[in-house]
Amino acid sequence: MTDLEKRVSELVIEKFTDRPDLFIIAIKMHENGKLTILLDGDQGISIQDCAAVSRHVGFHLEEENQIDTAYHLEVSSPGIESPLLLLRQYQKNISRNVHIKLVDGGQMEGKLLAADDQEIEIEELIKEKGKKVTAAIRTLPFTQIAETKVLISFK
């Protein structure tokens, strides 16, 4: 993390002092001058929260002359297609269906049952040709997971 990204993180945390339900997912200063801040909350995050962070960070960066070139500040929540990156995101999505890409190239889907700092537990539905669908509880260490995305159901 660069010094600028560390300072931005401090500013965001400063803005969240009264909101322990909100958290930082990522902060990145891109070479093209775009500074992105990804935020989330245990119950989601509102546009108003993102706007407040944008104003707070933007004001302090300008006051402190942290960036000496033109830049574009973008504060948002992760999109529907964004993978889960933090344990807190996994815990927030317990009981939702997820799609997991494994490091070995395999894939699986199931209901996220639990997550701790070492592993996740999912209930995987196993479909075998000509047989009834069965459910199996699987524990996966994070070292075996390449990517996890929440599946969205429109039912």
C-alpha positions as CSV (number, residue, x, y, z in Angstrom):
1,M,0.0,0.0,0.0
2,T,1.4,3.4,-1.0
3,D,1.6,6.3,1.4
4,L,-1.3,8.0,-0.4
5,E,-3.5,4.8,0.0
6,K,-2.6,4.6,3.7
7,R,-3.6,8.2,4.2
8,V,-6.9,7.7,2.3
9,S,-7.5,4.6,4.5
10,E,-6.9,6.8,7.6
11,L,-9.4,9.4,6.3
12,V,-12.1,6.8,5.6
13,I,-11.7,5.2,9.0
14,E,-11.9,8.7,10.6
15,K,-15.2,9.2,8.8
16,F,-16.5,5.8,10.0
17,T,-15.7,6.4,13.7
18,D,-19.4,6.4,14.5
19,R,-20.3,3.6,12.0
20,P,-18.6,0.3,13.0
21,D,-21.0,-1.5,10.6
22,L,-19.1,0.0,7.6
23,F,-15.7,-1.2,6.3
24,I,-13.1,-0.7,3.6
25,I,-12.7,-3.4,1.0
26,A,-10.0,-1.8,-1.1
27,I,-8.2,1.5,-1.9
28,K,-6.2,1.9,-5.1
29,M,-4.5,4.8,-6.9
30,H,-4.4,3.8,-10.5
31,E,-1.7,5.1,-12.9
32,N,-4.4,6.9,-15.0
33,G,-5.1,9.2,-12.0
34,K,-8.2,7.4,-10.7
35,L,-8.4,6.9,-7.0
36,T,-10.9,4.2,-6.2
37,I,-12.3,3.4,-2.7
38,L,-14.5,0.3,-2.4
39,L,-16.6,0.3,0.8
40,D,-19.3,-2.1,2.2
41,G,-21.3,-2.5,5.3
42,D,-22.7,-5.4,7.3
43,Q,-26.1,-4.3,6.2
44,G,-24.9,-2.8,2.9
45,I,-23.9,0.8,2.3
46,S,-25.9,3.7,1.0
47,I,-25.2,6.2,-1.7
48,Q,-25.2,8.9,1.0
49,D,-22.5,7.1,2.9
50,C,-20.3,6.9,-0.2
51,A,-20.9,10.6,-1.0
52,A,-20.0,11.6,2.6
53,V,-16.8,9.6,2.4
54,S,-16.0,11.1,-1.0
55,R,-16.5,14.7,0.3
56,H,-14.4,14.0,3.4
57,V,-11.5,12.3,1.6
58,G,-11.6,14.8,-1.3
59,F,-11.5,17.8,1.1
60,H,-8.6,16.5,3.1
61,L,-6.6,15.4,0.1
62,E,-6.9,18.9,-1.4
63,E,-6.1,20.6,2.0
64,E,-3.0,18.5,2.5
65,N,-1.9,18.6,-1.2
66,Q,-1.6,14.8,-1.2
67,I,-1.9,14.5,-5.0
68,D,0.0,17.0,-7.2
69,T,-1.6,16.0,-10.5
70,A,-5.2,15.9,-11.7
71,Y,-7.1,12.9,-10.3
72,H,-10.6,11.4,-10.3
73,L,-12.0,10.1,-6.9
74,E,-14.5,7.2,-7.1
75,V,-16.1,5.9,-4.0
76,S,-18.5,3.0,-4.4
77,S,-19.6,-0.4,-3.1
78,P,-18.6,-3.5,-4.9
79,G,-20.8,-4.5,-7.8
80,I,-23.0,-7.5,-8.0
81,E,-20.2,-9.3,-10.0
82,S,-17.4,-8.5,-7.6
83,P,-15.7,-11.4,-5.8
84,L,-15.6,-11.6,-2.0
85,L,-12.2,-10.4,-0.8
86,L,-12.5,-10.1,3.0
87,L,-13.6,-12.4,5.7
88,R,-16.2,-9.8,6.8
89,Q,-17.8,-10.1,3.3
90,Y,-18.0,-13.9,3.6
91,Q,-19.6,-13.6,7.1
92,K,-22.1,-11.0,5.7
93,N,-23.2,-13.4,3.0
94,I,-23.7,-16.5,5.2
95,S,-26.8,-18.4,4.0
96,R,-26.5,-17.1,0.5
97,N,-25.6,-19.2,-2.5
98,V,-22.1,-18.8,-3.8
99,H,-20.0,-19.8,-6.9
100,I,-16.5,-20.8,-6.0
101,K,-13.5,-21.1,-8.4
102,L,-10.8,-23.3,-6.9
103,V,-7.1,-22.8,-7.3
104,D,-6.9,-26.2,-9.1
105,G,-9.3,-25.0,-11.7
106,G,-12.4,-26.8,-10.3
107,Q,-15.7,-25.0,-9.6
108,M,-18.5,-25.5,-7.2
109,E,-21.8,-23.9,-6.0
110,G,-23.5,-24.1,-2.7
111,K,-25.0,-22.3,0.2
112,L,-22.4,-20.6,2.4
113,L,-22.9,-21.9,5.9
114,A,-19.9,-20.5,7.9
115,A,-16.6,-18.6,7.5
116,D,-13.7,-18.0,9.8
117,D,-10.2,-16.7,9.2
118,Q,-9.0,-20.1,7.9
119,E,-11.8,-21.7,5.9
120,I,-15.4,-21.6,4.7
121,E,-18.1,-24.2,5.0
122,I,-20.7,-24.7,2.2
123,E,-23.6,-27.0,1.5
124,E,-23.0,-28.2,-2.0
125,L,-25.8,-29.8,-4.0
126,I,-24.4,-32.8,-5.9
127,K,-26.2,-33.7,-9.1
128,E,-25.4,-37.1,-10.6
129,K,-26.9,-38.2,-13.8
130,G,-29.9,-40.4,-13.2
131,K,-29.8,-40.0,-9.4
132,K,-31.4,-37.8,-6.9
133,V,-29.7,-34.5,-5.9
134,T,-27.9,-34.9,-2.7
135,A,-26.4,-32.3,-0.3
136,A,-23.0,-32.5,1.1
137,I,-21.3,-30.2,3.6
138,R,-17.8,-29.2,2.5
139,T,-15.1,-27.3,4.3
140,L,-12.7,-25.4,2.0
141,P,-9.6,-23.6,3.3
142,F,-9.0,-20.2,1.8
143,T,-5.8,-21.5,0.3
144,Q,-7.8,-23.7,-2.1
145,I,-10.1,-20.8,-3.2
146,A,-9.3,-18.6,-6.2
147,E,-12.5,-16.6,-6.2
148,T,-15.9,-16.6,-4.6
149,K,-18.9,-14.7,-5.9
150,V,-22.4,-14.5,-4.5
151,L,-25.1,-15.9,-6.8
152,I,-28.0,-13.6,-7.4
153,S,-31.5,-15.1,-7.6
154,F,-34.4,-13.3,-9.1
155,K,-37.0,-15.8,-8.0
